[in-house]
Amino acid sequence: MAQPAVLFFWFLSQVAEMTVLFRCSEFQRLESEVAALRKQLDDLAVVVTKNRDAHLFPNGRSVGGKLFKTDGSQGSFESSKATCSQAGGQLASPKNASENAAVQQIIARHNKAAYLGMNDIQSEGTFAYLCGGEIGYTNWADEEPNNAGGKEDCIEMYLDGKWNDRSCTERRLIVCEF
């Protein structure tokens, strides 16, 4: 029969081993939770930075998870893209009627048409988002797009929210999407 002292030390070694395994398992769980929290914090930092940059533009509308804003300035299509990019956004690209209405309210307040973040520069007559994706939602004015004069590759939004294809070199209100 084993000595009580030997059994006691064996029992203590088993408890110690289980404690180490528990602590290791607990430590791994905590490490995993910390990693998940760091990811959430990084994602939140990106959103906060975008919103901070977006709030530099005073006039805007929020729809769903998007924020559409303008500072009232105007530019060509290329300079408008650059302005929005520098602010951490992109040219407004409405993907549904609600987003279109938000952009329309902004341009109506400023009484100026605005370029949208879509064109047919890559393939005449096939309008696409700047990232290359196909347009799913449209709101063309009657008899548009028509490529009048063979030089209309960009899209502008009229004050009533309807779209028109337009030359990319004219100056229009800059409306950014964040």
Backbone torsions as a table, in degrees:
resi	resn	phi	psi	omega
1	MET	NA	140.2	-177.9
2	ALA	-71.2	148.1	178.6
3	GLN	-70.3	143.2	178.8
4	PRO	-57.1	-36.3	-179.9
5	ALA	-66.3	-38.3	179.2
6	VAL	-66.7	-45.1	177.4
7	LEU	-61.4	-40.8	179.6
8	PHE	-61.0	-46.1	-179.6
9	PHE	-68.7	-35.6	175.8
10	TRP	-62.9	-44.6	178.4
11	PHE	-60.3	-45.3	178.5
12	LEU	-61.7	-40.3	179.4
13	SER	-65.0	-37.9	178.3
14	GLN	-66.1	-42.3	178.1
15	VAL	-63.7	-42.8	179.6
16	ALA	-62.7	-42.8	-179.9
17	GLU	-64.6	-42.5	178.3
18	MET	-65.2	-37.2	178.2
19	THR	-64.1	-43.0	178.6
20	VAL	-63.2	-45.6	179.1
21	LEU	-62.0	-42.7	178.4
22	PHE	-62.4	-46.4	-179.3
23	ARG	-63.3	-39.7	178.7
24	CYS	-63.4	-46.3	179.1
25	SER	-63.1	-44.3	178.7
26	GLU	-63.5	-40.9	179.3
27	PHE	-63.2	-43.0	178.5
28	GLN	-64.0	-40.0	177.5
29	ARG	-62.8	-44.3	179.4
30	LEU	-65.6	-39.7	177.1
31	GLU	-60.1	-42.2	179.3
32	SER	-64.0	-42.2	178.2
33	GLU	-65.1	-41.1	178.6
34	VAL	-63.2	-42.5	178.4
35	ALA	-61.2	-42.6	178.7
36	ALA	-64.6	-41.1	178.3
37	LEU	-65.8	-38.2	177.3
38	ARG	-62.1	-41.9	178.7
39	LYS	-62.6	-44.9	178.4
40	GLN	-61.1	-40.7	179.4
41	LEU	-64.8	-41.8	177.0
42	ASP	-62.1	-44.9	178.2
43	ASP	-61.5	-42.0	178.9
44	LEU	-64.6	-39.2	178.8
45	ALA	-61.4	-39.0	178.1
46	VAL	-63.4	-45.5	-179.8
47	VAL	-63.4	-43.8	-179.6
48	VAL	-62.9	-42.3	179.4
49	THR	-63.2	-44.5	178.3
50	LYS	-61.6	-44.5	-179.4
51	ASN	-65.9	-38.5	177.2
52	ARG	-60.6	-47.2	179.6
53	ASP	-64.4	-39.3	-179.4
54	ALA	-65.3	-35.5	-178.7
55	HIS	-71.2	-10.3	172.6
56	LEU	-66.9	-23.7	174.3
57	PHE	-89.1	121.5	-170.8
58	PRO	-75.1	-28.9	-172.9
59	ASN	-112.0	123.7	-178.8
60	GLY	-162.8	178.0	178.4
61	ARG	-140.4	144.4	178.1
62	SER	-111.9	133.2	177.8
63	VAL	-138.4	123.3	-177.8
64	GLY	56.8	-127.5	178.4
65	GLY	-95.8	7.7	-177.1
66	LYS	-105.8	151.3	176.2
67	LEU	-125.2	124.6	177.9
68	PHE	-109.7	127.9	-176.5
69	LYS	-143.6	157.4	173.3
70	THR	-139.9	154.3	171.5
71	ASP	-106.8	6.7	177.8
72	GLY	90.0	-5.4	-178.9
73	SER	-79.2	164.7	-179.6
74	GLN	-125.1	158.8	177.4
75	GLY	-169.8	170.1	173.6
76	SER	-69.1	174.4	179.4
77	PHE	-58.5	-48.4	-178.0
78	GLU	-64.3	-43.8	-179.6
79	SER	-69.8	-30.9	176.4
80	SER	-66.4	-43.5	176.1
81	LYS	-57.9	-45.4	-178.1
82	ALA	-64.8	-41.6	179.8
83	THR	-61.2	-46.3	-179.7
84	CYS	-66.0	-40.2	179.5
85	SER	-62.8	-42.8	179.0
86	GLN	-63.1	-28.3	179.6
87	ALA	-87.0	0.1	179.0
88	GLY	91.1	14.7	-179.4
89	GLY	-128.7	-153.1	177.4
90	GLN	-147.8	167.2	175.6
91	LEU	-59.2	141.5	-179.8
92	ALA	-55.0	131.3	-179.6
93	SER	-136.2	79.6	-176.9
94	PRO	-60.1	132.0	-178.0
95	LYS	-111.2	3.5	175.9
96	ASN	-162.2	174.6	-175.4
97	ALA	-63.6	-35.4	-179.7
98	SER	-65.8	-44.6	178.3
99	GLU	-65.7	-39.7	177.9
100	ASN	-60.5	-42.3	179.7
101	ALA	-64.3	-37.1	178.8
102	ALA	-63.6	-45.6	178.7
103	VAL	-65.4	-41.6	-179.8
104	GLN	-59.7	-40.3	178.9
105	GLN	-62.9	-38.8	179.2
106	ILE	-65.6	-48.6	-176.6
107	ILE	-70.4	-32.4	177.2
108	ALA	-64.2	-39.9	178.6
109	ARG	-61.9	-34.1	-178.6
110	HIS	-94.0	-5.3	178.2
111	ASN	55.2	40.1	-179.4
112	LYS	-142.6	139.2	173.6
113	ALA	-68.8	156.9	-179.1
114	ALA	-134.2	146.4	172.5
115	TYR	-72.7	148.7	172.7
116	LEU	-108.7	159.6	-175.5
117	GLY	-81.9	54.8	-179.7
118	MET	-149.1	152.1	175.1
119	ASN	-160.8	176.0	175.7
120	ASP	-121.9	32.6	-178.6
121	ILE	-62.8	-39.1	-178.2
122	GLN	-70.5	-37.1	-177.3
123	SER	-148.1	106.0	-176.5
124	GLU	-51.6	127.3	178.3
125	GLY	89.2	-9.2	177.9
126	THR	-114.1	95.5	-178.1
127	PHE	-78.8	139.7	-177.7
128	ALA	-141.7	157.8	173.7
129	TYR	-66.8	158.5	-178.3
130	LEU	-59.4	-28.1	178.3
131	CYS	-78.5	-5.2	177.5
132	GLY	103.3	-10.3	-178.2
133	GLY	-73.4	151.4	177.9
134	GLU	-69.3	146.7	178.0
135	ILE	-80.1	127.2	178.1
136	GLY	-96.8	-35.0	-178.6
137	TYR	-110.0	137.1	174.4
138	THR	-137.1	161.1	176.6
139	ASN	-146.6	53.1	-176.1
140	TRP	-65.7	143.3	170.5
141	ALA	-69.4	163.0	178.4
142	ASP	-54.2	138.5	177.5
143	GLU	63.3	24.4	176.3
144	GLU	-120.3	153.7	-6.2
145	PRO	-76.3	148.8	-176.6
146	ASN	-127.2	-5.6	179.4
147	ASN	49.7	46.0	-178.5
148	ALA	-53.4	129.6	179.0
149	GLY	71.5	4.9	179.2
150	GLY	69.6	18.9	-174.4
151	LYS	-128.8	17.6	-175.8
152	GLU	-106.5	96.0	-177.1
153	ASP	-108.4	-13.0	-178.3
154	CYS	-107.3	168.7	179.2
155	ILE	-116.0	130.7	171.9
156	GLU	-113.5	153.3	173.6
157	MET	-105.5	128.0	175.2
158	TYR	-73.5	169.3	179.5
159	LEU	-61.1	-24.8	179.7
160	ASP	-88.1	2.3	178.9
161	GLY	91.5	-6.3	178.4
162	LYS	-78.5	155.0	-177.3
163	TRP	-103.9	149.4	178.2
164	ASN	-140.7	138.5	172.4
165	ASP	-78.9	141.2	-170.3
166	ARG	-146.8	156.0	173.3
167	SER	-59.7	144.6	-177.1
168	CYS	-81.9	-4.3	-174.2
169	THR	-95.9	-11.4	-179.8
170	GLU	-74.6	160.8	179.8
171	ARG	-92.7	130.2	179.7
172	ARG	-135.6	162.1	177.1
173	LEU	-58.9	137.8	178.9
174	ILE	-94.0	115.5	176.5
175	VAL	-120.1	121.0	-178.0
176	CYS	-103.5	155.2	178.5
177	GLU	-116.5	130.3	179.0
178	PHE	-122.5	NA	NA
